[in-house]
Amino acid sequence: MYREGALYTQDPIKVFDHDWASLATGVAIPHGLYDVTHNVGYIQIGTSHDTTEFACDSIRHWWNTYGQRQYPLADSILLLCDGGGSNSSRYYLFKQDLQRLANDLGIEIRIAHYPPYTSKYNPIEHRLFPHVSRACQGMIFDSVQTVQDLIARTTTRTGLKVFTTILDKPYQTGRKVAEDFKAKMTIVFDDVLPQWNYTAVPEVQVI
């Protein structure tokens, strides 16, 4: 895959003069989380499709691997999300998968979406992603492992660290929201701008 920037090597690297999906051996789909308190980025790399389930699995992996250790006393998670993509504010499928995630983790997950055309103010957009792009400049993505290694080497003078993992799991596209989800969902919407601010509260499990 073509990347901007220059790469200095002792031996020539042969590449195609155009990027064609039919020539690729796979895909690498990044999903990032950024901890503003500790200046640490966490990027999960999917090898299937960018779906709501993939987005929630990325959050799950972060919490189970890092989050609950960093914040052992936390009773809720606040996520600042862009308005579109796999975690779109318009997708009830994302809310359904988010509710399932909250149930599994047993912790409230509060979502605050940035309104359209304002995602540039999301800290992840200027504290993580530009530095990841810089670390990958001029490099050839010849494998998913290469992508992981390149992203993991991202650092800044202010101490940014990035942890990466590959979520090698197939994700189904075309999934539909359960017919009764909207009627029975326990998502709590804020009084102010409810279309962008809501909380998934763990449901009480009846045994």
MOCOR-V521602 format. One record per helix or strand of 2 or more residues. SS is the DSSP state (helix for helix, strand for strand). FROM is the first residue (numbers start at 0). TO is the last residue. If there is no record, write none. Layout:
# MOCOR-V521602
SS|FROM|TO ; SS|FROM|TO
This chain:
# MOCOR-V521602
helix|20|22 ; strand|28|34 ; strand|39|45 ; helix|51|69 ; strand|75|80 ; helix|84|86 ; helix|91|104 ; strand|107|112 ; helix|118|120 ; helix|122|126 ; helix|128|134 ; helix|143|151 ; strand|160|166 ; helix|180|183 ; strand|187|188 ; strand|196|199
